[in-house]
Amino acid sequence: MELDGGPMEDGPCNQGEVASLTEGSRFPTGGWVRTRSFAKLACMQSLHRSLLLLFLLSAFSGSALAASSPTTEAPSPVPVGELVERLEKAHIQGQRDVALAHRTADAMSEIVGVGISPAFGLAAFGLWDWYQGRGGAWYTHPAFTFPMLALLLLIVLKDVFGAPLGPAKQVADSGEVLANKVSGALGLVATVAYCADVMGEPTGQIIAMASDAVLPTAHAAQAQAATAGGGFWAGLGSIVAGIIGGACYAVVWLTGQAFTIMIFLNPFSFLDPFLKAAKTTFLLTIVALCSWLPVLGIIIAGLYILFAWLVAGYCLRLMGWGTVLSWDVLFKRGKGRLDDPKGILAFADTGMEGPPIRTLGRLTPADEGQLVFRYRPWFLLPTREHRFAVGEAYIIEGIIFPTIDRQQDGGGEELFSLPPRYRGKESELIEPLFLSGQGQTRLLGGLRGFWGWVKSLFSRKNKEEAPGPTAA
């Protein structure tokens, strides 16, 4: 750098004393200064050399490290034979999965079909298995399936031609309700055997895979070998599949029984064939979907089984109520004992707070004006007691069975329903149950009034002549 024509030495580059001034700048003394773009060009060149040396060292060390490390080999191509073997294994596994889906759909269709209608389900599935050459089971033998077909034919004839029979149809409906108990028990045995046979092996495989996550590798290998050879795990799978299938069948059967009992209590007999047709249509739809569209059939059947589990408690109570009604209509109508030490048999109704609706129990007097209702939840649990004040209540004479109601015409809240064994003994129950009196339903009163009017039309008694008008 030169100042006023005279040279001036730059200071050391590490002292930072030189500023970069533009050409034509002037000191306060009046001299002109000629500058360069960078006053520390020598320092910048030294820094560039250091960076270049560092880069070369890094590149050299990276190359040496890469040369010393083992190289990754490219994957070798799979031989054609091994590839074909893998494809064949995948194809076989796919066929097994499809077969498992069909077997699951068949098991669920039998659970739902036989559970909803035991007579129809046992006859249909038994004949189908026998036709397909799977006639080894007892429920596929013609000696069993043909009596089921005969029972089914009687039920159809009763529903189609039973409307004009009037009260006789109630007797036939009661017989159907009781017959469904026998066919339902046979259906339970058949369903458990079928599920254990069809779903035993895949259930055992599932249990073995579950054990693989808990047991050591050696035990898991033994479990898989036992399952493949039909050993312990396959037998355990058959037991578990039979238990699960039987439980699902039981809840579905309860819903079918509830539907049958509602048809039995239907006062309009001409609607029974249509209700039975709707029930049969739903059953056939489930079976057809499980046969042709297994995935959709499994979903719908699974949803119905879930629904059956949710309403199992109510259906069980309704089944008990219908069973007692059917038994009394056939064998004990009007033969109830009022001096039974256990109490008066009754079913809780909508107006009774505490026990669930249709709960079966016994009514016994307690203090003056109070009754105790004793019952067992689920028919098996310990006995419970419900004490309540009777208040104003009446025993109502019904067409099939009497009830206890808050109003004398039967239009109020129903506290209890009594079985038909107490029909005709309503007046004798007023005092022991602290009731206010006796009444009858409007329907029964209307029918009796209509029948009395018809009898009066055909009466043979001579009517007294009305007195003529008196003479004025």
SVG drawing of the C-alpha trace seen along z (x, -y; Angstrom):
<svg xmlns="http://www.w3.org/2000/svg" viewBox="-160 -18 168 114">
<polyline fill="none" stroke="black" stroke-width="0.4" points="0.0,0.0 1.3,-3.5 0.3,-6.7 1.0,-10.0 3.3,-8.3 5.3,-6.8 5.3,-3.2 3.7,-1.9 4.2,1.6 1.3,3.7 1.2,5.0 1.1,8.7 -1.9,10.5 -2.9,11.8 -3.2,8.3 -6.2,7.3 -5.1,3.7 -5.7,3.1 -9.1,2.1 -10.4,2.5 -10.9,-1.0 -12.3,-1.9 -10.1,-3.5 -10.2,-7.4 -10.7,-7.5 -8.9,-10.2 -7.3,-10.4 -7.9,-13.5 -4.4,-14.7 -5.5,-15.1 -3.5,-12.2 -5.1,-9.7 -5.0,-5.9 -4.7,-3.2 -6.1,0.2 -6.5,3.8 -9.7,5.9 -8.2,7.9 -5.5,6.7 -4.9,10.2 -4.5,12.1 -1.5,14.0 -3.5,15.2 -6.4,16.4 -4.0,18.3 -2.6,20.1 -6.1,21.0 -7.0,22.5 -3.9,24.7 -4.9,26.0 -8.4,26.8 -7.2,28.6 -4.8,30.7 -7.5,31.7 -9.9,32.7 -7.2,34.9 -6.5,36.6 -10.2,37.3 -10.6,38.7 -7.5,40.9 -8.6,42.3 -12.2,43.0 -10.8,44.8 -8.5,46.9 -11.3,47.7 -13.6,48.8 -10.8,50.9 -10.2,52.6 -13.9,53.3 -15.5,56.5 -17.6,55.9 -21.4,56.8 -22.1,59.4 -25.1,59.1 -27.9,61.7 -27.6,64.7 -30.5,65.6 -33.0,68.2 -32.9,71.5 -36.0,72.3 -36.6,75.5 -36.6,73.7 -38.9,71.0 -41.4,73.6 -41.3,75.3 -42.1,72.0 -45.0,71.3 -46.4,74.8 -46.2,74.3 -48.0,71.0 -50.7,72.6 -51.2,75.4 -51.4,73.0 -54.0,70.9 -56.1,74.0 -55.9,74.8 -57.1,71.3 -60.0,71.5 -60.9,75.0 -60.7,73.6 -63.1,70.7 -65.6,73.2 -65.4,75.4 -65.9,72.5 -68.9,71.3 -70.4,74.8 -70.0,75.0 -71.6,71.5 -74.4,72.3 -75.2,75.5 -75.0,73.7 -77.5,71.0 -79.7,73.2 -80.2,76.0 -80.4,73.5 -83.2,71.5 -85.3,74.5 -84.0,77.8 -86.4,80.0 -85.9,78.4 -82.1,78.0 -81.5,81.6 -83.6,83.0 -82.0,80.7 -78.4,81.0 -78.7,84.7 -80.1,85.5 -77.6,83.2 -74.6,84.9 -76.1,88.3 -76.5,87.3 -73.0,86.0 -71.6,89.3 -70.8,88.1 -73.2,90.4 -71.0,91.7 -72.6,89.5 -75.7,90.7 -77.7,87.6 -77.3,88.4 -78.9,91.8 -82.4,92.1 -83.8,93.6 -83.2,90.2 -83.8,87.8 -87.1,89.2 -88.8,88.8 -87.5,85.3 -89.1,84.7 -92.4,86.1 -92.3,83.8 -91.5,80.9 -94.5,81.8 -96.8,81.9 -95.7,78.4 -96.2,77.0 -99.7,78.5 -100.5,77.1 -99.4,73.6 -101.2,73.6 -104.5,75.3 -104.7,74.7 -106.2,71.2 -109.8,72.5 -109.2,74.8 -109.3,72.0 -108.4,73.3 -107.3,76.6 -104.4,74.8 -103.2,73.6 -102.9,77.2 -100.9,78.0 -98.7,74.9 -98.0,76.1 -97.0,79.4 -94.6,77.8 -93.0,75.7 -92.3,78.9 -91.2,80.9 -88.6,78.2 -87.1,78.9 -86.4,82.5 -85.2,81.7 -83.1,78.9 -81.3,81.3 -80.6,83.6 -79.4,80.6 -77.0,79.6 -75.4,83.1 -75.2,83.1 -73.7,79.6 -71.1,80.3 -70.0,83.5 -70.0,81.7 -67.9,78.7 -65.4,81.0 -65.0,83.0 -64.8,80.2 -63.1,77.4 -60.9,79.6 -57.7,79.5 -57.6,75.8 -58.5,75.0 -55.6,77.2 -53.3,75.3 -54.4,72.0 -53.7,73.3 -50.3,74.5 -49.5,71.1 -50.6,69.5 -48.3,71.8 -45.5,70.8 -45.6,67.3 -45.4,68.6 -43.4,71.8 -39.7,72.2 -38.8,73.1 -38.4,76.8 -41.8,77.1 -43.4,75.1 -41.8,77.5 -43.2,80.4 -46.7,78.7 -46.6,78.2 -45.5,81.8 -48.3,83.1 -50.8,80.9 -49.6,82.1 -49.8,85.7 -53.2,85.5 -51.9,85.8 -52.6,84.1 -53.1,80.6 -55.5,81.8 -57.6,83.6 -57.6,80.5 -58.7,78.4 -61.6,80.8 -62.7,80.4 -62.4,76.6 -64.2,76.4 -67.0,78.6 -67.5,76.4 -67.5,73.1 -69.8,74.5 -72.2,75.9 -72.3,72.5 -73.0,70.6 -75.7,73.1 -77.3,72.7 -77.8,69.0 -79.0,69.2 -81.5,71.9 -82.8,69.6 -83.6,66.9 -85.4,69.5 -87.4,70.7 -88.3,67.1 -89.6,66.6 -91.7,69.8 -93.2,68.8 -94.1,65.4 -95.9,67.2 -97.6,69.4 -98.9,66.3 -100.0,64.5 -103.8,64.0 -104.1,63.8 -103.7,67.3 -103.8,66.4 -100.5,64.6 -98.6,67.7 -97.8,69.0 -96.3,65.7 -94.2,65.5 -93.0,69.0 -92.2,68.2 -90.1,65.2 -88.2,67.4 -87.5,70.1 -86.5,67.5 -83.9,66.0 -82.6,69.5 -82.2,70.4 -80.5,67.1 -77.9,67.8 -77.3,71.3 -77.1,70.1 -74.6,67.3 -72.4,69.6 -72.4,72.1 -71.9,69.7 -70.3,66.6 -68.4,68.0 -66.9,64.7 -70.2,62.8 -72.0,65.8 -69.5,65.9 -69.9,62.2 -73.7,62.3 -73.8,65.5 -71.2,64.1 -73.3,60.9 -76.4,63.0 -74.5,65.1 -73.3,61.9 -76.9,60.6 -78.0,63.9 -75.3,63.6 -76.6,60.1 -80.3,61.2 -79.6,64.6 -80.8,63.7 -84.2,62.4 -84.7,65.3 -83.9,67.8 -86.6,66.2 -89.1,66.1 -88.4,69.7 -89.1,70.7 -92.3,68.8 -93.4,70.4 -92.4,73.9 -94.6,73.6 -97.5,72.2 -97.3,75.0 -97.1,77.7 -100.1,76.2 -102.2,75.9 -101.6,79.6 -101.6,81.2 -102.4,78.8 -104.9,76.3 -107.0,75.3 -105.2,77.8 -103.0,75.4 -102.6,76.0 -103.4,72.9 -102.0,74.5 -98.5,75.2 -96.0,74.4 -93.6,73.1 -96.1,70.4 -98.0,69.4 -96.1,69.8 -95.8,66.5 -93.8,64.6 -92.7,60.9 -94.2,58.6 -93.5,55.0 -95.1,53.3 -93.0,55.0 -89.8,53.1 -86.8,55.2 -86.7,58.6 -86.3,58.7 -89.4,59.2 -90.6,62.8 -88.6,64.0 -90.0,67.2 -90.6,67.3 -93.0,67.9 -95.4,65.5 -95.8,65.9 -97.6,63.6 -95.5,61.7 -96.8,58.9 -100.3,57.6 -100.6,56.2 -97.1,57.3 -95.9,60.2 -92.5,61.8 -91.3,62.8 -88.6,65.5 -86.7,66.4 -83.4,67.8 -81.5,65.7 -80.7,67.9 -82.6,70.7 -79.3,71.8 -78.0,68.9 -78.8,68.5 -82.3,67.5 -83.2,63.8 -86.2,62.2 -88.1,59.1 -90.6,57.7 -93.2,55.2 -96.6,53.8 -99.5,55.0 -101.6,51.8 -104.5,51.6 -104.3,54.6 -106.7,57.0 -106.5,60.5 -107.6,60.4 -109.1,63.4 -107.5,63.9 -108.1,66.1 -105.1,68.4 -103.8,67.3 -104.7,64.9 -102.7,61.8 -102.3,59.4 -103.0,55.8 -103.3,52.3 -106.7,51.8 -109.8,53.9 -110.2,54.1 -106.6,55.2 -105.6,51.9 -103.0,50.8 -99.6,52.0 -99.3,55.8 -97.4,56.9 -97.4,60.7 -98.5,63.3 -99.9,66.5 -99.7,69.8 -102.9,71.5 -102.9,73.9 -104.6,71.1 -107.2,70.3 -110.7,70.6 -109.4,70.1 -109.0,66.3 -111.6,65.6 -109.7,68.0 -106.5,66.0 -107.8,62.7 -107.5,63.2 -104.1,64.9 -102.5,62.4 -104.1,59.3 -105.8,58.3 -108.6,55.7 -110.9,57.8 -111.3,59.6 -111.7,58.4 -111.4,59.6 -109.7,58.4 -111.6,56.3 -111.0,58.8 -112.4,61.6 -115.4,59.4 -116.1,58.6 -115.9,62.2 -118.2,63.3 -120.7,60.5 -120.6,61.5 -121.2,65.2 -124.0,64.3 -125.7,62.3 -125.3,65.2 -126.9,67.6 -129.8,65.2 -130.6,65.3 -131.1,69.0 -132.7,69.3 -135.7,71.6 -137.2,69.9 -140.5,68.2 -140.3,64.5 -143.0,62.8 -145.2,60.7 -144.8,57.0 -148.0,55.4 -150.0,53.6 -150.9,49.9 -153.6,49.2 -156.8,47.8 -157.4,44.3"/>
</svg>
